[in-house]
């Protein structure tokens, strides 16, 4: 026999869970869009001629004392040189890549030493980036990748090539 009170109680609990998940997803989505906009604005300040239409947007956060973040710079630079105008999922006209140094003012010397020539240096508040090593957004501002290890960066973008 069907117990209506149990059914009603379960249905009410399910509605509460769905509402909670909806609010959580919408909150996280807004945070991602805000970070996407902040990065675009910081890049536009450094290089106002960059066109972001239909492009993926990537940012590597690094510091001089962190060898992994410096290796990630090298991989992002290599990837940027190759895929800048490639047709990629989420960015049919290529990619724009920036780097944010959070350690010291000798960044340009270190970048030259490491052979980094393509990455766009930016300055911005690290607020939403505190726990992130790097982020990649599609052209709509949706998060595609975050915290990629240096050895997976190139392969991750290779997987985004459209045929």
C-alpha positions in Angstrom: 0.0 0.0 0.0 1.2 3.5 -0.9 2.0 5.7 2.1 1.2 9.3 1.0 2.8 11.0 3.9 6.2 9.3 3.3 6.0 10.1 -0.4 5.2 13.8 0.3 8.0 14.0 2.9 10.5 12.5 0.4 9.4 14.7 -2.4 9.8 17.8 -0.2 13.3 16.8 0.8 14.2 16.2 -2.8 12.9 19.7 -3.7 15.1 21.2 -1.0 18.2 19.3 -2.3 17.5 20.3 -5.9 17.1 24.0 -4.8 20.4 23.8 -2.9 22.3 22.3 -5.8 20.8 25.0 -8.2 21.9 27.8 -5.9 25.4 26.3 -5.4 25.9 25.9 -9.2 24.7 29.4 -9.9 27.0 30.9 -7.2 30.0 29.0 -8.5 29.1 29.9 -12.1 29.1 33.6 -11.2 32.4 33.4 -9.5 33.9 31.8 -12.6 32.5 34.5 -14.8 33.8 37.2 -12.5 37.3 35.7 -12.6 37.1 35.4 -16.4 36.1 39.1 -16.7 38.9 40.2 -14.3 41.5 38.3 -16.3 40.2 39.7 -19.6 40.3 43.3 -18.2 43.8 42.8 -16.9 45.0 41.5 -20.2 43.2 44.4 -22.0 45.1 46.9 -19.8 48.4 45.4 -20.9 47.5 44.9 -24.5 44.3 46.7 -25.6 44.5 45.4 -29.2 43.8 41.8 -28.2 40.6 40.4 -29.5 39.0 37.9 -27.2 36.1 36.9 -29.5 35.8 33.1 -29.9 39.1 32.5 -28.0 40.0 30.4 -25.0 41.5 32.3 -22.2 44.3 30.9 -20.0 46.2 32.2 -17.1 49.2 30.7 -15.3 49.9 32.0 -11.8 53.6 31.6 -11.0 56.5 32.6 -8.7 60.2 32.5 -9.1 60.8 30.0 -6.3 58.3 27.4 -7.7 59.9 25.3 -10.4 56.6 23.6 -11.3 55.0 27.0 -12.0 58.0 28.1 -14.1 57.8 24.8 -16.1 54.0 25.5 -16.6 55.0 28.9 -18.0 57.3 27.2 -20.5 54.5 24.8 -21.6 51.9 27.5 -21.8 54.3 29.6 -23.9 54.9 26.7 -26.2 51.2 25.9 -26.5 50.4 29.6 -27.1 52.8 29.8 -30.0 51.3 26.8 -31.7 47.6 27.2 -30.9 47.2 31.0 -30.9 44.9 30.9 -33.9 43.9 27.2 -34.0 40.3 26.0 -34.0 39.7 24.7 -30.5 36.6 23.4 -28.7 35.3 26.5 -26.8 37.6 28.8 -28.8 37.2 28.5 -32.5 39.6 31.4 -33.2 42.4 30.2 -30.9 43.7 31.1 -27.4 45.1 34.0 -25.4 47.4 33.2 -22.6 48.6 35.4 -19.7 50.9 34.9 -16.7 50.6 36.4 -13.3 53.8 36.6 -11.2 53.0 36.6 -7.4 56.5 36.6 -6.0 58.8 39.5 -6.9 59.7 42.3 -9.3 62.4 40.4 -11.1 59.9 38.5 -13.2 61.0 39.8 -16.5 64.6 38.6 -15.9 63.4 35.2 -15.0 61.0 35.0 -18.0 63.8 35.9 -20.3 66.1 33.3 -18.7 63.3 30.7 -19.1 62.8 31.6 -22.8 59.2 32.9 -22.3 58.4 35.3 -25.1 54.6 34.9 -25.9 52.8 35.0 -22.5 51.2 38.3 -21.6 52.3 39.5 -18.2 49.4 40.9 -16.1 48.8 42.4 -12.7 45.6 41.8 -10.8 44.3 41.0 -7.4 45.0 37.3 -6.6 41.7 37.0 -4.6 39.9 34.2 -6.5 43.1 32.7 -7.7 44.6 31.9 -4.3 44.2 28.1 -4.5 44.7 27.9 -8.3 47.9 27.4 -10.2 46.3 28.1 -13.6 42.9 28.4 -15.2 41.6 28.0 -18.7 38.2 29.3 -19.8 36.2 28.9 -23.0 35.0 31.9 -24.9 31.8 32.0 -22.9 33.6 32.2 -19.6 33.1 28.6 -18.5 36.0 26.9 -16.7 37.6 24.3 -19.0 40.7 23.4 -17.0 42.3 24.4 -13.7 45.5 23.4 -11.9 47.0 21.6 -14.9 50.4 20.1 -14.2 53.2 21.3 -16.5 53.5 17.9 -18.2 49.7 17.8 -19.1 49.3 21.4 -20.4 50.2 20.7 -24.1 48.2 17.4 -24.2 45.2 19.1 -22.7 45.1 21.7 -25.5 45.8 19.0 -28.1 42.6 17.3 -26.9 40.7 20.6 -27.7 41.6 20.6 -31.4 38.5 20.4 -33.6 38.7 18.5 -36.8 
